[in-house]
Amino acid sequence: MNMRGFFKKIVHPFLKIGLKLYYSKPRKYCYNSICIQVHPKVFPPHLTFSTKILLDFIQTLDLKSKTFLELGCGSGIIALFAAKKGALVTASDINPIAIDFLNKNAGKNYLSVTSVRSDLFDSIEEKSFDYIIINPPYYPKNPKNTSEKAWFCGANFEYFEKLFYQLKHEVNFQNTFMILSEDCAIERIKNIATKNRLTFELIICKTVFNEKNYIFSIN
Ligand SMILES: C[S@@+](CC[C@H](N)C(=O)[O-])C[C@H]1O[C@@H](n2cnc3c(N)ncnc32)[C@H](O)[C@@H]1O
């Protein structure tokens, strides 16, 4: 089971209480001298691997003066790091707490990003980007509230249905990268992309604690 699976399926009462206590208040997270506070109702980059793998990947990109969207930014650490690397950054999320904390964290780190609360591309006015980075929710279950949207993509993968439709029909993109884990229904997700005439190309496969994580380029 991967780390996200661990969080989702966690059943032992002591572990449950421990995690609840750990995430009962905002927690500090740092990368490359950027330090942020992560609200308990926002996706935690601390104990999952996907955010860190994406950050290390972004480290390798030349982002100077490139337009960059982090779609579903959560804590916003990726968006802030891209801004530090000189990108012109837009960061969006459906969770208003994520956007509120991102704005505060940007100020504290003297970094500038355009933040927007949006359901996927609905409220993002600019629809053309050099880079789009997506770490999606991928467990097939209907989220009960906004913070659960960090994990669950809808019982019928509604998040991916809408995302790939919008990418194909409404967005002008050059380089779009998505991280997925072997723990999720990659073939099902790829099929939704194919239905929208989008293809996945594997760019990176990284194994952390026996969990394979893939970064795909969407073309
Ligand atoms: C797995 S988390 C990734 C967060 C962050 N990108 C990272 O790598 O740490 C997925 C994020 O997508 C956001 N999200 C889920 N559904 C969304 C939607 N329909 N529109 C925009 N954001 C959404 C969640 O609120 C969450 O912040």
The ligand as a MOL file (V3000), in Angstrom:
LIG
                    3D

  0  0  0     0  0            999 V3000
M  V30 BEGIN CTAB
M  V30 COUNTS 27 29 0 0 0
M  V30 BEGIN ATOM
M  V30 1 C -3.2210 15.3880 -4.3710 0
M  V30 2 S -3.5470 17.0450 -3.9680 0 CHG=1
M  V30 3 C -2.0850 17.8290 -4.6440 0
M  V30 4 C -1.7470 19.1700 -4.0490 0
M  V30 5 C -0.4590 19.8080 -4.5750 0
M  V30 6 N -0.5110 19.9960 -5.9980 0
M  V30 7 C 0.7430 18.9770 -4.2270 0
M  V30 8 O 1.3360 18.3630 -5.1320 0
M  V30 9 O 1.0860 18.9210 -3.0480 0 CHG=-1
M  V30 10 C -4.8280 17.4700 -5.1320 0
M  V30 11 C -5.2740 18.9150 -5.0650 0
M  V30 12 O -6.2640 19.1220 -6.0850 0
M  V30 13 C -7.3070 19.9170 -5.5490 0
M  V30 14 N -8.5300 19.6330 -6.3390 0
M  V30 15 C -9.3290 18.5430 -6.2930 0
M  V30 16 N -10.3370 18.6610 -7.1590 0
M  V30 17 C -10.1740 19.8500 -7.7850 0
M  V30 18 C -10.8970 20.5510 -8.7960 0
M  V30 19 N -12.0110 20.0310 -9.3380 0
M  V30 20 N -10.4440 21.7510 -9.1990 0
M  V30 21 C -9.3130 22.2890 -8.6490 0
M  V30 22 N -8.5990 21.6920 -7.6780 0
M  V30 23 C -9.0180 20.4780 -7.2610 0
M  V30 24 C -7.4040 19.5020 -4.0990 0
M  V30 25 O -8.0560 20.4710 -3.3090 0
M  V30 26 C -5.9310 19.2990 -3.7530 0
M  V30 27 O -5.3620 20.4850 -3.2750 0
M  V30 END ATOM
M  V30 BEGIN BOND
M  V30 1 1 1 2
M  V30 2 1 2 3
M  V30 3 1 2 10
M  V30 4 1 3 4
M  V30 5 1 4 5
M  V30 6 1 5 6
M  V30 7 1 5 7
M  V30 8 2 7 8
M  V30 9 1 7 9
M  V30 10 1 10 11
M  V30 11 1 11 12
M  V30 12 1 11 26
M  V30 13 1 12 13
M  V30 14 1 13 14
M  V30 15 1 13 24
M  V30 16 1 14 15
M  V30 17 1 14 23
M  V30 18 2 15 16
M  V30 19 1 16 17
M  V30 20 1 17 18
M  V30 21 2 17 23
M  V30 22 1 18 19
M  V30 23 2 18 20
M  V30 24 1 20 21
M  V30 25 2 21 22
M  V30 26 1 22 23
M  V30 27 1 24 25
M  V30 28 1 24 26
M  V30 29 1 26 27
M  V30 END BOND
M  V30 END CTAB
M  END
